[in-house]
Amino acid sequence: MKRLLVALAVVASFALPVHAQTFPSRPITIIVSVAPGGTLDALARLVAVSLGKTLKQSVVVENVTGAGGLIGFQKLTKSEPNGYTLMFSNNSMVLVPLLNPKAEIDVVRDVVPIGAVANVPMVLGVSNKSGIQDLPELLRKLKSGELKPDLGSGGPGTTAHLAEAMFLQMSGGQGELIQYRGSGPAITDLVAGRIDAVIDQTVTLMPLNAEKRVRAIAITGDKRAKQMPDVPTFTEGGLGQFNLQIWNGLVAPKGTPKQVVDVLSRALAKAIEAPEFKDRVEQWDAALPDKADRTPEGLAKIVAREQKSFAELSKSIDLQVR
């Protein structure tokens, strides 16, 4: 009988899914749906390095741009659900499908959350050529109609697109929303003075402000950033209702086995606790998410909640793909 039990145990061990025993056995690709140079890309590459060390496997970033992130999203949903193709995204992951109903993508239905990675404040940066000195001045000029600025974003459906549409509505002003294939190209034009302003995350605008290549005039959140103590919050500048902050996270395509998701989730949670990762995030005045949000279940709740709130918000501010 003892021999029989041992034999059954051996058979049972071989019955476990192969992917659960061997994953990952080859490089993992993380899709980023915007061009290099922006916040999402920078964070994704930081995650790739840290996750690769944790998994002891190569993790590479692939930029798949187009249609405000829709092309990258479609590539994810068409990928084999085996854990080797993932996507790093943020709030825009919820917004893009809402603005592209013909694509028939449902973020709750079509992706499997792995975990949230970082929460990042947003910064309003203006070009040095714009002559704008601070947020109160900009708000006065917007309300009077004296200024109708060109605002650049990373493309329709991105967090910058949402932020800038919200900003114009809340400020009572008008402006031109200019779409790029990622915040990197938009910020390049901001530095060159070809556009007036960009609302993006601290990751991209903080260093440019320090180098005086752009002027940061407001930041979201309840308090000023440690790395930019001279930059007032939107509340201090007179627009307290604007307080959008960005979460970033990792997801897999629908159908990815739970055993694989569990491996990735545990590795991701460990990766973002690595000192070099935490130090870089703190340098950007970002923060690690609550531990509950670092789990697949935690990120799933965030996504489901925002799918409902963003559907209502996009209608209220007439957010469209143009």
C-alpha positions in Angstrom: 0.0 0.0 0.0 2.8 2.4 0.9 4.4 1.8 -2.5 1.1 2.4 -4.2 0.7 5.8 -2.4 4.2 6.9 -3.4 3.5 5.9 -7.0 0.2 7.9 -7.0 2.0 10.9 -5.6 4.6 10.7 -8.4 1.9 10.5 -11.0 0.0 13.4 -9.5 3.1 15.6 -9.6 3.5 14.8 -13.4 -0.2 15.7 -13.8 0.5 19.3 -12.8 0.4 21.7 -15.8 3.8 21.9 -17.4 3.7 25.8 -17.4 3.3 25.7 -13.6 6.5 23.7 -13.2 8.7 25.5 -15.8 7.4 29.1 -16.1 9.3 31.2 -17.2 11.6 29.2 -19.4 12.2 31.9 -22.0 12.1 35.7 -22.3 9.0 37.7 -21.5 7.8 40.6 -23.6 6.0 43.6 -22.0 4.0 45.6 -24.5 4.0 49.4 -24.0 1.4 51.1 -26.2 3.2 54.5 -26.5 6.5 55.6 -28.0 9.7 55.6 -26.0 10.5 58.6 -23.8 7.4 59.0 -21.8 6.4 58.1 -18.3 4.7 54.8 -19.1 7.8 53.7 -21.1 10.2 54.8 -18.4 8.3 52.9 -15.7 7.9 49.8 -17.9 11.6 49.6 -18.4 12.3 50.0 -14.7 9.7 47.2 -14.0 11.3 45.0 -16.8 14.8 45.2 -15.2 13.6 44.5 -11.7 11.2 41.8 -12.7 13.9 40.1 -14.8 16.2 39.9 -11.8 13.4 38.5 -9.7 12.4 35.8 -12.2 16.0 35.2 -13.4 14.8 35.5 -17.0 15.1 38.2 -19.7 12.2 40.7 -19.7 12.0 43.0 -22.7 9.9 46.1 -23.5 8.2 46.3 -26.9 6.7 49.7 -27.9 3.6 49.1 -30.0 2.2 52.5 -30.9 -0.9 53.7 -32.7 -4.5 54.8 -32.2 -3.8 56.2 -28.8 -2.8 52.8 -27.4 -5.4 50.7 -29.1 -2.9 48.9 -31.4 -0.9 47.7 -28.4 -4.0 46.7 -26.6 -5.2 44.6 -29.5 -1.8 42.9 -29.8 -2.1 41.9 -26.1 -5.6 40.5 -26.5 -4.6 38.4 -29.6 -1.4 37.1 -27.9 -1.2 33.5 -26.7 -2.3 33.5 -23.0 0.8 31.8 -21.6 2.5 34.6 -19.5 5.1 35.4 -22.1 3.3 38.5 -23.5 2.2 41.1 -21.0 1.2 44.7 -21.1 2.3 47.6 -18.9 -0.3 50.3 -18.7 -2.2 52.8 -16.5 -5.6 54.5 -16.3 -5.5 54.7 -20.1 -6.0 51.0 -20.3 -9.5 51.6 -19.0 -10.1 54.7 -21.2 -8.9 53.5 -24.6 -11.6 50.8 -25.0 -14.3 53.3 -23.9 -13.3 55.7 -26.7 -13.0 53.0 -29.3 -16.3 51.0 -29.0 -15.9 49.5 -32.5 -12.8 47.7 -31.3 -15.1 45.6 -29.1 -12.6 45.4 -26.3 -13.7 45.2 -22.7 -10.8 45.7 -20.2 -12.6 43.8 -17.4 -13.4 40.9 -19.7 -10.3 40.8 -21.9 -7.3 41.2 -19.5 -6.1 39.4 -16.4 -4.6 41.8 -13.9 -1.2 41.0 -12.3 -0.7 43.9 -10.0 -0.4 47.7 -9.6 3.2 49.1 -9.5 3.3 52.8 -8.8 1.0 55.8 -8.2 2.3 59.0 -9.8 1.2 62.6 -9.5 0.5 64.7 -12.6 2.3 68.0 -13.4 1.3 70.9 -15.6 4.3 72.0 -17.5 4.5 75.0 -19.8 7.1 75.9 -22.4 9.6 78.7 -21.6 8.5 80.4 -24.8 4.9 80.6 -23.6 5.6 83.3 -21.1 3.2 81.8 -18.6 4.6 82.2 -15.1 2.1 80.3 -12.8 -1.3 78.6 -12.7 -3.3 81.7 -11.5 -2.0 83.6 -14.6 -2.9 80.8 -16.9 -6.4 80.4 -15.4 -7.0 84.1 -15.8 -6.0 84.1 -19.4 -8.1 81.0 -20.1 -11.2 82.3 -18.5 -10.9 85.7 -20.3 -10.3 84.0 -23.6 -7.0 85.8 -23.9 -5.2 82.5 -24.4 -6.2 79.3 -26.2 -3.2 77.2 -25.6 -1.9 74.2 -27.6 -1.8 71.2 -25.2 0.1 68.1 -26.3 -0.7 64.6 -25.1 0.4 61.1 -25.7 -2.5 60.4 -28.0 -6.3 60.0 -27.8 -7.3 58.0 -24.8 -4.1 58.5 -22.8 -4.0 59.8 -19.3 -2.7 63.1 -20.6 -5.6 63.4 -23.0 -8.0 62.8 -20.2 -6.2 65.2 -17.9 -6.1 68.1 -20.4 -9.7 67.7 -21.4 -10.6 67.8 -17.7 -8.4 70.8 -17.1 -10.0 72.8 -19.9 -13.5 72.0 -18.7 -12.7 72.8 -15.0 -10.9 76.0 -15.9 -13.6 77.2 -18.2 -11.2 77.8 -21.0 -10.6 76.6 -24.5 -7.5 75.2 -26.2 -6.3 72.8 -28.9 -5.6 69.2 -27.8 -2.8 68.0 -30.0 -2.2 64.2 -30.0 1.1 62.5 -30.4 2.2 58.9 -30.3 3.3 59.0 -26.7 4.1 61.7 -24.3 7.8 61.6 -25.3 7.2 63.3 -28.6 4.8 65.8 -27.0 7.4 66.8 -24.4 10.0 67.2 -27.1 7.8 69.8 -28.8 7.1 71.4 -25.4 10.8 71.9 -24.8 11.2 73.3 -28.3 8.3 75.7 -27.7 6.2 74.3 -30.5 3.3 73.8 -28.1 2.3 75.7 -25.0 1.7 73.1 -22.3 1.6 69.4 -21.4 0.0 67.7 -18.4 2.0 64.5 -17.7 3.5 62.6 -14.8 6.4 63.7 -12.6 8.6 61.0 -14.2 9.0 63.0 -17.4 8.4 66.7 -16.3 10.3 66.8 -13.0 13.8 66.5 -14.5 13.0 69.0 -17.3 11.8 71.5 -14.7 15.0 71.0 -12.7 17.0 71.7 -15.8 14.8 74.7 -16.5 13.9 73.4 -20.0 10.2 73.7 -19.1 8.4 75.4 -16.3 6.3 73.2 -13.9 3.5 75.4 -12.5 1.2 72.9 -10.7 1.1 69.3 -9.4 -1.7 67.1 -8.3 -2.0 65.8 -4.8 -2.6 67.1 -1.3 0.9 68.4 -0.8 3.9 69.6 -2.8 6.4 67.1 -4.2 9.6 66.7 -2.2 11.6 66.9 -5.3 9.8 70.1 -6.5 9.0 72.1 -3.3 8.7 75.3 -5.3 5.9 74.0 -7.5 2.4 74.6 -5.9 -0.4 72.1 -6.0 -3.4 72.7 -8.2 -5.4 73.5 -5.0 -2.9 76.2 -4.1 -3.1 77.6 -7.7 -6.9 77.9 -7.6 -8.0 74.6 -9.2 -8.5 72.3 -6.4 -11.1 70.1 -8.2 -8.4 68.9 -10.5 -6.6 66.1 -8.7 -6.0 63.3 -11.2 -3.3 60.9 -10.2 -2.1 57.9 -12.2 -1.8 54.3 -11.3 0.4 52.0 -13.3 0.2 48.2 -13.5 0.9 45.0 -15.3 -1.7 42.8 -17.0 -1.9 39.6 -19.1 -4.3 38.5 -21.8 -7.6 36.7 -20.9 -7.1 33.0 -20.4 -3.6 33.2 -18.8 -3.5 30.3 -16.3 -3.9 31.2 -12.7 -0.6 29.4 -11.8 1.3 31.6 -14.2 -0.5 34.8 -13.0 0.4 33.8 -9.4 4.1 33.4 -10.4 4.1 36.8 -12.1 2.2 38.5 -9.3 4.5 37.2 -6.6 7.6 38.2 -8.6 6.2 41.6 -9.4 5.4 42.3 -5.7 9.0 41.3 -4.8 10.4 43.3 -7.7 8.9 46.6 -6.7 10.1 46.2 -3.2 13.7 46.0 -4.5 15.7 49.0 -3.1 16.8 50.2 -6.5 13.2 50.2 -7.7 11.8 52.0 -4.6 14.6 54.6 -4.7 13.9 55.5 -8.3 10.1 55.7 -7.7 10.8 58.0 -4.7 13.0 60.2 -6.9 10.0 60.7 -9.2 7.9 61.6 -6.2 5.7 58.6 -6.9 4.6 56.0 -4.4 4.2 52.3 -4.3 0.6 51.3 -4.2 -1.1 49.9 -1.1 -0.2 46.2 -0.7 -3.8 45.2 -1.4 -3.6 46.9 -4.8 -0.4 45.0 -5.8 -2.4 41.7 -6.1 -4.4 40.6 -9.1 -7.6 41.0 -7.1 -6.6 44.5 -6.0 -5.8 45.7 -9.5 -9.0 44.1 -10.8 -11.1 46.2 -8.4 -9.3 49.4 -9.5 -10.0 48.6 -13.2 -13.7 47.7 -12.6 -14.2 50.9 -10.6 -12.6 53.1 -13.1 -14.4 51.5 -16.1 -17.6 52.8 -14.6 -16.3 56.2 -13.5 -14.4 56.9 -16.7 -17.5 56.0 -18.8 -19.4 58.7 -16.9 -16.6 61.2 -17.0 -15.8 60.9 -20.7 -19.4 61.7 -21.5 -19.5 64.7 -19.1 -16.4 66.3 -20.7 -17.2 65.1 -24.2 -14.0 63.2 -24.5 -13.7 61.8 -28.0 -11.2 60.3 -30.4 -10.7 63.0 -33.1 
